[in-house]
C-alpha cells in the first residue's frame, strides 16, 4: 500500500502511529517559525472537485508547514469547466511530477481510479458517499487527546448516515480502536447493511444517555434527491442534539460545517461539551502526520504501514529542525 484511500487500509498500529506522529507536530505549531524542512523540494497537488474549507485548507497548510511546494486546483475556474476529464486532469498534473495528490470528488471510488493513473501517492479527501479517511483519523486523534483510549468507549453517530462518507470511515476507525459504535437517526437516513461495518443501529434516542461521545452529522441537503424527512424543522424536533438531550459528562463532535439549529443547537455547539474546534485544530496536525508517514525519508511515496516499521525508515526527516 502506497496510498491512503480507505480506513480499511489501516490497522490499529497504523492509526496509533499517525496519532503519535501528529502529537509530535503539535510543538511545531508553538514555534515562531511554524515550518520543518521534511518535504522541502517535493510537490503536492491538491485537487478538489467539491467545495471544502476545512479539509482543503488544512491539507494545504500541512504541506506548507512541511516545506512542500503546493499546487491547488479547484474544479471551478479550471479546465474542468471546459469539459476536461478527471483522467486528463490527472495526466496534466502528473507532468509536474508531484509526490502526492490529495483529491476530493463527488464520485465514489474516484481516488482509487486516480491511484491507477499516476505515480504519485494518492490521499482520499472524500469520494462521494464512500469514505473520508483523514477525517476519521483526526477524529480518533481528537478523542484520544480528550478521553484517552477508545477501548470500551460508547460512541453514537447520529443524523444523516445515508449520505455521510464521514460516518463510514469513522465507524471503521472507532471500531478498530476498540469503541462500541451505534448509528442513530430516522429509518430513511440509516442505510441498509450499515451494521456490517461493526456498529449497532437505533432509530430513536432512548439509550442515548449511555453514550460517552455523540457524533452529530450534517443533514446533506445537496445530496438528497427526494424527501428523506418531512422537514428540517421536524428533524430538529425529533433528532437535534440540544441541552435537554445532552448529559453532563457527554462530549459532542461534528465534522462540519454545522447547520446551526438543525442537527445541533447553538448552546451545544458553543458549549463546554463541544470538541468541534478541537477537531479543526487536530485536522492540521493529523494531515501533517499523514503526509509525513507516506512521503518522508524516501525518493518515492511509500506505504503508510511501512514508515518507521520493517523495511522502512524515517531517518533524515529532521522533524525537530526549523525550515
C-alpha positions as CSV (number, residue, x, y, z in Angstrom):
1,X,0.0,0.0,0.0
2,X,1.3,3.4,-1.0
3,X,-1.9,5.4,-0.8
4,X,-4.5,6.4,1.8
5,X,-7.7,5.5,0.1
6,X,-9.7,3.9,2.9
7,X,-9.6,3.4,6.6
8,X,-9.7,-0.3,5.7
9,X,-6.1,0.2,4.5
10,X,-5.0,0.8,8.2
11,X,-4.8,-1.4,11.2
12,X,-4.8,-0.2,14.8
13,X,-1.0,0.1,14.9
14,X,-1.1,2.3,11.8
15,X,-3.7,4.6,13.3
16,X,-1.8,4.9,16.5
17,X,1.4,5.7,14.5
18,X,-0.4,8.6,12.8
19,X,-1.7,9.9,16.1
20,X,1.7,9.7,17.7
21,X,3.2,11.5,14.8
22,X,0.5,14.2,14.9
23,X,1.2,14.7,18.6
24,X,4.9,15.3,17.8
25,X,3.9,18.0,15.3
26,X,1.9,19.9,18.0
27,X,5.2,21.5,19.1
28,X,5.9,22.9,15.7
29,X,2.7,25.0,15.9
30,X,4.0,26.7,19.0
31,X,7.2,28.0,17.3
32,X,7.7,31.4,15.9
33,X,8.6,29.8,12.5
34,X,6.0,27.1,12.1
35,X,7.8,25.0,9.5
36,X,10.1,22.0,9.2
37,X,12.1,21.0,6.1
38,X,10.8,17.4,5.9
39,X,9.3,17.7,2.4
40,X,11.4,20.5,1.0
41,X,11.6,20.3,-2.8
42,X,8.7,18.0,-3.1
43,X,5.4,18.9,-4.8
44,X,1.9,18.0,-3.5
45,X,-1.2,18.6,-5.7
46,X,-4.5,19.4,-4.0
47,X,-7.3,18.6,-6.4
48,X,-10.8,19.4,-5.2
49,X,-13.9,18.7,-7.3
50,X,-16.2,19.7,-4.4
51,X,-16.4,22.7,-2.1
52,X,-14.3,22.4,1.0
53,X,-13.0,24.7,3.7
54,X,-11.5,22.6,6.5
55,X,-10.1,19.7,4.5
56,X,-8.6,21.7,1.6
57,X,-7.1,24.5,3.8
58,X,-5.7,22.0,6.4
59,X,-4.0,19.8,3.8
60,X,-2.6,22.8,2.1
61,X,-1.3,24.3,5.3
62,X,0.0,20.9,6.4
63,X,2.0,20.6,3.2
64,X,3.4,24.1,3.6
65,X,4.4,23.5,7.2
66,X,6.4,20.5,6.0
67,X,8.0,22.9,3.4
68,X,6.5,21.2,0.3
69,X,5.5,23.0,-2.8
70,X,1.7,23.0,-3.2
71,X,-0.4,23.2,-6.4
72,X,-4.0,23.8,-5.5
73,X,-6.7,23.1,-8.2
74,X,-10.4,23.7,-7.8
75,X,-12.8,22.4,-10.3
76,X,-14.5,25.8,-10.7
77,X,-12.3,28.1,-12.8
78,X,-10.1,25.2,-14.1
79,X,-10.1,23.2,-17.3
80,X,-12.7,21.0,-15.7
81,X,-15.2,23.8,-16.5
82,X,-14.2,23.3,-20.2
83,X,-15.0,19.6,-20.1
84,X,-11.6,18.1,-19.3
85,X,-12.0,14.6,-17.8
86,X,-10.6,13.6,-14.5
87,X,-8.1,11.3,-16.2
88,X,-6.8,14.1,-18.4
89,X,-6.6,16.5,-15.5
90,X,-4.6,13.9,-13.5
91,X,-2.3,13.3,-16.5
92,X,-1.7,17.1,-16.8
93,X,-0.9,17.5,-13.1
94,X,1.3,14.4,-13.2
95,X,3.6,16.1,-15.6
96,X,4.7,18.3,-12.7
97,X,6.0,15.1,-11.0
98,X,4.2,15.5,-7.8
99,X,4.9,13.1,-4.9
100,X,1.3,13.1,-3.7
101,X,-2.2,14.1,-4.9
102,X,-4.9,14.9,-2.4
103,X,-8.3,14.5,-4.2
104,X,-11.9,15.2,-3.3
105,X,-14.6,14.1,-5.7
106,X,-18.4,13.7,-5.7
107,X,-17.9,10.3,-7.2
108,X,-17.4,7.2,-5.0
109,X,-14.2,5.4,-6.0
110,X,-12.6,8.4,-7.7
111,X,-9.5,8.4,-5.5
112,X,-8.9,4.7,-6.3
113,X,-9.1,5.4,-10.0
114,X,-6.6,8.3,-9.7
115,X,-4.2,6.0,-7.9
116,X,-4.1,3.9,-11.1
117,X,-3.4,6.8,-13.3
118,X,-0.4,8.5,-11.6
119,X,2.9,7.6,-10.0
120,X,2.1,9.9,-7.1
121,X,0.8,8.8,-3.7
122,X,-3.0,9.4,-3.6
123,X,-4.8,10.6,-0.5
124,X,-8.6,10.4,-0.5
125,X,-10.0,13.6,0.9
126,X,-13.6,12.4,0.4
127,X,-15.2,10.5,-2.5
128,X,-18.9,10.8,-2.8
129,X,-20.8,8.9,-0.1
130,X,-17.9,6.4,0.2
131,X,-15.1,7.4,2.6
132,X,-13.2,10.3,4.2
133,X,-10.3,8.6,5.9
134,X,-8.3,11.6,7.0
135,X,-11.4,12.9,8.9
136,X,-11.7,9.7,10.7
137,X,-8.1,9.8,11.7
138,X,-8.3,13.3,13.0
139,X,-11.5,12.3,15.0
140,X,-9.6,9.4,16.6
141,X,-6.8,11.7,17.5
142,X,-9.1,14.3,19.0
143,X,-10.8,11.7,21.1
144,X,-7.6,10.1,22.3
145,X,-6.4,13.6,23.2
146,X,-9.5,14.3,25.3
147,X,-10.6,10.9,26.7
148,X,-7.6,8.6,26.4
149,X,-8.0,5.1,25.0
150,X,-11.1,4.4,22.9
151,X,-11.4,0.8,24.2
152,X,-14.9,0.3,25.6
153,X,-16.0,3.9,24.8
154,X,-19.6,4.2,23.6
155,X,-19.8,6.5,20.6
156,X,-23.2,7.3,18.9
157,X,-23.1,8.7,15.4
158,X,-26.4,10.4,14.8
159,X,-28.2,12.0,11.9
160,X,-27.8,11.7,8.1
161,X,-25.8,8.5,8.0
162,X,-27.1,7.6,4.5
163,X,-25.2,10.4,2.7
164,X,-22.2,10.6,5.0
165,X,-18.7,9.4,3.9
166,X,-17.5,10.6,7.3
167,X,-19.8,8.1,9.1
168,X,-18.5,5.1,7.1
169,X,-14.8,6.0,7.8
170,X,-15.5,6.9,11.5
171,X,-17.4,3.6,12.2
172,X,-14.4,1.6,10.8
173,X,-11.8,3.7,12.7
174,X,-13.7,3.8,16.0
175,X,-14.3,0.1,16.0
176,X,-10.7,-0.6,15.1
177,X,-9.7,1.4,18.1
178,X,-12.0,-0.6,20.4
179,X,-15.0,1.6,20.7
180,X,-18.6,0.5,20.7
181,X,-20.4,2.3,17.9
182,X,-24.1,3.0,17.5
183,X,-25.6,4.8,14.5
184,X,-28.9,6.5,15.1
185,X,-31.4,8.6,13.1
186,X,-34.6,8.4,11.1
187,X,-35.0,5.0,9.3
188,X,-34.9,6.8,6.0
189,X,-31.4,8.1,6.8
190,X,-29.9,4.8,8.1
191,X,-28.7,2.7,5.1
192,X,-29.4,-1.0,4.9
193,X,-26.3,-3.0,5.9
194,X,-24.5,-0.3,7.9
195,X,-24.3,-2.6,10.8
196,X,-22.0,-4.8,8.8
197,X,-19.3,-2.2,9.4
198,X,-19.4,-3.2,13.1
199,X,-22.0,-0.8,14.5
200,X,-25.3,-1.2,16.2
201,X,-28.4,0.6,14.9
202,X,-31.1,2.7,16.7
203,X,-34.0,4.7,15.3
204,X,-34.6,6.7,18.4
205,X,-32.6,8.3,21.3
206,X,-33.9,6.1,24.1
207,X,-30.5,4.8,25.0
208,X,-28.5,8.0,24.0
209,X,-27.8,8.7,27.7
210,X,-25.4,5.8,27.8
211,X,-23.1,7.3,25.2
212,X,-19.7,8.8,26.1
213,X,-19.5,10.7,22.8
214,X,-22.2,11.9,20.5
215,X,-21.0,12.5,16.9
216,X,-23.6,14.5,15.0
217,X,-23.7,14.5,11.2
218,X,-24.8,17.3,8.9
219,X,-28.1,17.0,7.0
220,X,-26.6,16.9,3.5
221,X,-29.4,18.5,1.6
222,X,-27.3,18.9,-1.5
223,X,-27.2,15.1,-1.8
224,X,-30.9,14.5,-1.2
225,X,-32.8,14.0,-4.4
226,X,-36.0,13.1,-2.6
227,X,-37.7,13.9,0.8
228,X,-35.9,11.8,3.4
229,X,-37.6,13.7,6.2
230,X,-40.8,15.7,6.2
231,X,-38.9,18.9,7.0
232,X,-35.7,20.2,8.7
233,X,-37.9,21.6,11.5
234,X,-39.4,18.2,12.2
235,X,-36.0,16.6,12.1
236,X,-34.7,19.1,14.6
237,X,-37.6,18.4,16.9
238,X,-37.0,14.7,16.9
239,X,-33.3,14.3,16.4
240,X,-31.5,17.5,17.3
241,X,-28.8,17.3,20.0
242,X,-29.6,20.0,22.4
243,X,-29.2,20.9,26.1
244,X,-32.1,18.7,27.0
245,X,-30.7,15.6,25.4
246,X,-27.1,16.1,26.3
247,X,-25.9,14.5,29.5
248,X,-23.4,16.3,31.9
249,X,-20.4,14.1,31.0
250,X,-21.1,13.6,27.3
251,X,-18.9,15.1,24.6
252,X,-20.1,16.3,21.2
253,X,-18.4,16.1,17.9
254,X,-19.3,17.2,14.3
255,X,-17.3,17.1,11.1
256,X,-18.5,20.5,9.9
257,X,-19.9,22.6,8.5
258,X,-22.7,22.7,11.1
259,X,-26.3,23.6,10.3
260,X,-26.9,25.6,13.4
261,X,-30.3,24.8,14.9
262,X,-30.8,21.7,12.9
263,X,-28.5,18.8,14.0
264,X,-27.1,20.7,16.9
265,X,-28.5,23.6,19.0
266,X,-26.3,26.7,19.3
267,X,-25.8,26.2,23.1
268,X,-24.3,22.8,22.4
269,X,-22.1,23.9,19.5
270,X,-20.6,26.7,21.7
271,X,-20.8,24.9,25.0
272,X,-18.1,23.1,27.1
273,X,-19.0,19.7,25.8
274,X,-18.2,20.6,22.2
275,X,-15.0,19.2,20.6
276,X,-15.7,20.8,17.2
277,X,-13.0,23.4,17.4
278,X,-10.6,20.8,18.7
279,X,-11.4,18.7,15.6
280,X,-10.4,21.5,13.3
281,X,-7.1,22.1,15.1
282,X,-6.4,18.3,15.1
283,X,-7.0,18.3,11.3
284,X,-3.9,20.2,10.6
285,X,-1.7,18.0,12.8
286,X,-3.1,14.7,11.6
287,X,-2.8,15.8,7.9
288,X,0.8,16.7,8.5
289,X,1.3,13.3,10.0
290,X,-0.4,11.6,7.0
291,X,1.9,13.4,4.5
292,X,4.9,12.7,6.6
293,X,4.2,9.0,7.1
294,X,3.5,8.5,3.4
295,X,6.3,10.6,1.9
296,X,9.2,11.3,4.3
297,X,12.6,9.7,4.0
298,X,12.3,8.3,0.5
299,X,12.6,9.4,-3.0
300,X,9.2,7.9,-3.9
301,X,6.0,7.6,-1.9
302,X,5.9,4.7,0.5
303,X,3.2,2.8,2.3
304,X,1.7,4.4,5.4
305,X,2.1,1.0,7.1
306,X,5.8,0.7,6.4
307,X,7.3,4.0,7.5
308,X,9.2,3.5,10.7
309,X,8.5,-0.2,10.6
310,X,10.0,-3.2,8.9
311,X,11.5,-2.2,5.6
312,X,11.1,1.5,6.2
313,X,12.9,4.3,8.0
314,X,12.1,7.9,8.8
315,X,15.7,8.8,9.5
316,X,16.8,12.1,8.0
317,X,13.3,13.6,8.1
318,X,14.5,16.3,10.5
319,X,11.2,16.8,12.3
320,X,12.7,19.0,15.0
321,X,14.7,21.4,12.8
322,X,13.1,24.5,11.5
323,X,13.0,25.2,7.8
